[in-house]
Amino acid sequence: MAMIGHVANFKGIELAVIAGNNQDSILGKMTKGIANAIAGGDFSSITIIGPATIVKEIKRNPKKIELLLNR
């Protein structure tokens, strides 16, 4: 925590939850339901924790996370 004051242009830490689109067919919904029951949870969303500037960009355009991961 002591280093935060020494990092230039640090705007803070942000949390974001990005969920997938819910435009699945009936078969897709059933498959996801079975997978969620077996796995014990819902895996259709992702939680992002990171620098506020980067997380805000990802919230505006969720496809941008692909670009940031491919660096």
C-alpha positions, 0 to 999 in steps of 0.5 A: 500500500505504501507504493501507491503514493509513488506511482505516477498517474495511479487513479485507484483500483476498480472492480467490474463484473462482465457477464456474457450475452444471454442469446442462447438457444434452448439447447444452449441454455440446457447445456449451460444449466447442466454444466452449472449444476455439475460444476457447482456454480455459474461461470457465465461472468468474469470479475476483473480487478485492476487499475481503474483506467484499464478496468473502465476501458474494459467496461466500456468495450468488453471485447477490449480485454482480448486485446489486453490479454494478447499483449 
